[in-house]
Amino acid sequence: MKGYGVLRLLNLIILWVGLGVLVADGRSNGQILWQAAIFSLLLLLGAIVEKITAYKGDPLLLATVQLIVIIGLVFLTRIKPALAIRQFWWANIGLFAFYFIIYGLKDYRKLGRYQYLWGLAAIAMLFLTLVFGVTSGGATSWLSIGGFSFEPEEFVKIVLLLFLAAYLAEHEEILRVGTVQIGYLSLPDWRTLGPFILMGGFSLGLLAAQKSLGTALVFYSLFVLLLYAVTERPLYLGVSLPVLMATGFMGYVLFGHVRVRVATWLHPWADSSGAGYQISQSLFAIGGGKVLGTGLGNGIGAFQVPASSTDFIFSVIAEEIGFAGAMALLLLFLIVVLRAFLISLRSVDRFGQILAAGIGILIGTETLVILAGVTKLLPLTGIPLPWVSYGGSSMLVHFLFLSILGNISQISAADPLNLKNKERGYAL
């Protein structure tokens, strides 16, 4: 734990050095510094609470995420100080929520009892968004209540993943082996596979109706990859690819903004001052950073790239701290995903294993999809980069994911009966 305490201190040094550079350059203000002071205090108090309570969860996971958050906060301060103040608020609430869940929930296994309640909650939130939501950027993904706006689909990620983990843990054997023989294939019966397909169909259908196709892609990947990880049957991957291609083609045919995004993706330079402006400016910014970057506050992407505080924040980061800094950020995300998988291997029950693996798959998929978009490997999707892009809903939800991972790792480390994992070399 002592080494991880040093990592926390290094994180704070990075935060204050970054803010110090921006203050010297006239790009920060006293209100941001106050918020940063509160964030630093919460970080230190959290470390003290962990020490006093003998927290046995994965400490590297939290330290890594804190550094990712700090990088996002520094660059938001550089791009739009007004948004950075709000993001500091959400980061502080996220840290508080992390410790509240860790010490309030105590045992994540209680969450597995409400399998179908989670599924119904996911559908209800998506349906309410479709009916009462606010359209922005071509997608109806926002709800506004009393002047407060949030993205329900971010919270759907939590309840949907809880449903999937509980359902797959309960029906794993039948999904793996099957009970109905069709030729050479052994498939699960309809009573087992039906609820899974219906839940996936309803969720993806509602997201498609909202035109929130980026989130639909993330959810679809989560369904397929988690099902494959649990059952280890290539059949599910083989079936999913044609379905993905067919639904992608339908989205292209039905939605005009999808056709525009695909055309822009294929030929961004044909209209680099119009429809292709975003991606062309993003590529200019990333290329302008070269290896070591232009230096914090010295890039032009923060002003030239549209949506630089949300969808394209990675482009600004890559320009100002270069290829080396961008790869370091990607390495931090890779560490988070790998730690989630390691927590999955160490978990003392199947629900915890699937839940931790699902969180790792979700975070990894989100990161790959958004980074592929800003680097022109895929069409733009409009989803936030976890813990980095501006957005209170995303920040809070991903801290909740982090708290669940912390709870799973703490239960696993404290369980004296976890002999099987110790024998396999997965003990903490």
Secondary structure, DSSP 8 states (H G I E B T S, - for coil): -HHHHHHHHHHHHHHHHHHHHHHHTT---HHHHHHHHHHHHHHHHHHHHHHHTT--S-HHHHHHHHHHHHHHHHHHHHH-HHHHHHHHHHHHHHHHHHHHHHHHH--GGGGGGGHHHHHHHHHHHHHHHHHH-EEETTEEEEEEETTEEE-HHHHHHHHHHHHHHHHHHHHHHHHHH-SEEETTEEE--HHHHHHHHHHHHHHHHHHHHTT-HHHHHHHHHHHHHHHHHHH--HHHHHHHHHHHHHHHHHHHHH-HHHHHHHHHHH-GGGGTTTTTHHHHHHHHHHHHTTTT-S-TT--SHHHHSTTTTTTTHHHHHHHHHHHHHHHHHHHHHHHHHHHHHHHHHH-SSHHHHHHHHHHHHHHHHHHHHHHHHHTTSS-------TTTSS-HHHHHHHHHHHHHHHHHHHHHHH-TTTHHHHHTT---
